[in-house]
Amino acid sequence: MSDVENGLFQCKRQLEVLGSSRGTITEQRSYLLQASQTFVYLMGASVDGSYSHPFFGSADTDEGYAKRLRAVVQCTLQDFAQEMRLRGHTVKFVKEHSQSPGPQTPTGEEFKPTSKTRDEYIQEVQLRMARNRGRELPGLFNPDIVSNLFYDQAKPWQQIILATLGRLIEATELAISMYSKRSLTLRPLTASWPSLCGLTSNPSRHSCYQKPRRSWSLT
């Protein structure tokens, strides 16, 4: 008897999740409209950084943090800025060479730029200037040498940017899938919640997994 009651209870729960009947075209359109309003509200709230809706849950969990798209983007961009400071150059100027390991970047990789003293780098630049002489007057240098030096120094940028872009796209896709699932598989918002957030009265006023990494010291 308990198995039958448990089965009935589970069926009732599934029916509640599915919501009211959608047997007619009008009911189906109404459901899709309400689902789209729910999605727009959740997306707008996530982008605006307003996480008061119960859907967002606790920020202490991975799932709750992944739903907070604005927070995820800001933390990712902070990691990007830190990594550009640590690994965004080919040559690091030092007073003297050290055998100690370099600092860790936000991605956990060791500090990669080549360490050189000022005198060593000046010698390399002078050699390159000599090998790139053109039609300039004596005492002047080929201006193309500046762009060449900048290009060499900025070589790590592409890899860092592409890695950050991949993390942003992945976080956005995950958040959108969560908003879509909440809008389509759960029953529509109750009558009290839309009136509270303004979905029913004025939906147009609403626009539209990774844990935050530790802070890194530049010292």
Residue pairs with C-beta under 8 A, 6 or more apart in sequence:
16 187
17 185
17 186
17 187
18 187
19 31
19 187
19 188
20 27
21 27
22 28
22 30
22 31
31 188
34 188
34 189
35 183
35 184
35 188
36 183
37 194
37 199
37 203
38 182
38 183
38 188
38 189
38 199
39 179
39 180
39 182
39 183
40 203
40 206
40 208
41 53
41 197
41 199
41 203
41 206
42 53
42 55
42 179
42 182
42 183
43 69
43 176
43 179
43 208
44 206
44 207
44 208
45 51
45 52
45 53
45 56
45 206
46 56
46 67
46 68
46 69
46 70
46 175
46 179
47 69
47 70
47 207
47 208
48 70
48 207
49 68
49 70
49 71
51 59
51 67
51 68
53 197
55 67
55 182
56 64
56 67
56 68
57 63
57 64
57 67
58 64
59 65
59 68
59 71
62 209
62 211
63 178
63 209
65 71
65 72
65 209
65 210
65 211
65 212
66 72
66 171
66 174
66 175
66 178
66 209
66 210
67 175
67 178
67 179
69 171
69 172
69 175
71 212
72 171
72 175
72 209
72 210
73 168
73 171
75 210
75 212
75 213
76 164
76 167
76 168
76 171
76 210
77 164
78 213
79 106
79 107
79 164
79 213
80 160
80 161
80 164
82 105
82 106
82 216
83 105
83 106
83 107
83 160
83 164
84 157
84 160
85 218
86 103
86 105
86 111
86 216
86 218
87 105
87 109
87 111
87 112
87 113
87 156
87 160
88 154
88 156
88 157
88 160
89 113
89 153
89 154
89 156
90 113
90 114
90 152
90 153
90 154
90 155
90 156
91 113
91 114
91 115
91 116
91 121
91 152
91 153
92 111
92 113
92 114
92 115
92 116
93 115
93 116
93 117
93 118
93 121
94 115
94 116
94 117
95 117
96 117
97 115
97 117
98 115
101 110
101 111
102 110
102 111
102 112
103 111
103 216
103 217
104 110
104 111
104 216
105 111
105 216
106 213
106 216
107 163
112 156
113 156
116 124
125 145
125 149
128 145
128 148
128 149
129 141
129 142
129 145
132 141
132 142
132 144
132 145
132 148
133 141
133 142
134 142
134 144
136 142
136 143
167 210
170 209
171 209
171 210
174 209
189 199
193 199
194 200
195 201
197 206
198 205
198 206
199 206
